[in-house]
Amino acid sequence: ADYLDLLGLLSNAKFCITDSGGIQKESLALNVPCLITRDTTEWMDAVDAGKNFLVGNTTDGILTKANEFLDDETKLIEVNQRPVNIDEKVSEKLMNTVLLN
């Protein structure tokens, strides 16, 4: 499997469960709720926005939030409707920075 396969799977998921910082950001960009199996994250912006959720690394913590989403589709819809604060021009800005330096 490659990166594009991963994005395809993630974009079609109801939510994801991960401890990967990269997947946390990818899920945010794809508007897929992310259950983070940690107690802290370097990407608190997504947690603060109510798009990603710190669930810890215990079975109970993970299953509680996962079952909340699986048992009540309206909770997923609510999370999906929250605004995503992403700079859509970040690639353009990055290229301009690289080309100008």
N, C-alpha and C positions, 0 to 999 in steps of 0.2 A: 504494500500500500504506500502511496505517496501523499504529498501534502494536499494535492487537489482532491484525492479520495477522502482524506480527512475532512476537508471543508465541505464536501458533498454530504458526508454522513452527518456532520455537525449541523449543517443548515437545515436538515430534515428531521432533526431530533426535537422532541418536546422540551427536553432539558438535558444538561450534561452533568457528569460528576467527575471532578478532577482535582489534582493538587498542582497541576501545571500552570504557571503564570501565563505562558503563551496561550493555552487553551482558554484561560479566563478572558483574555483580551479578544481572541477570535470569537468566542461565544457572544461577547458584548457587541462586536461589529456585526455579527449575524443575527442579533436580537434573539438569542437562545439563552434562557435562564441557566445559570451555572451554579451548581452546588460545590463549594470549595471545601475539600476535606482537610482543612487546616483551621487553626484558631486565629491566625493573622494572615494578611496578604499584603503584598506591595502595591496592589491595585485597589485601594479602598474607594476610589471614585465610583467604580461599578457597584460596590456594596452599598455605598452611601446613596446611590441612585435607585437602589432597590431592584437592580437587575441581576446581581450575583449575591450569593448567600454563603456566609461562613457557617459550616455545619459541624466542624470538628472532625476528628478522625475515629470516632466511635461508631459502631453499627447503629446504635440507637439514634444518634444525631443525624446520621445520613438517611436512615430509613424514615425518620419522622418527617423531614422536609420532602423527601422523594414521594412518600405516600400522600402528603398534603397535596402535591401537584397531581399525582395519579388519581386521587379520589375526588378531586374537584377541579374540573377543567376551567372553571371561571377564574381560579387563582392564577393559572398559567396565562390566560387571556389578559388579566389585570397587569401582570408583570410585563407581558409583551407590549402592552399599550403605554407603558411608562416611556417617557422620552429618553432617547439615547443621545448623549452629548459627545459626539465624535466630530473631529475636524476632518471634513471630507476632502479638504485640499492639502492634507499632510504630505501626500506623495509629491504633489507639485512643489510644495515648499522645500521638501527635501532635495529634490532634483535641482531646484534653483540654487540652493545652498551649495551643493556639490559642484555645480557648473561654475558658480561665481568664485569659488575658492580654489 
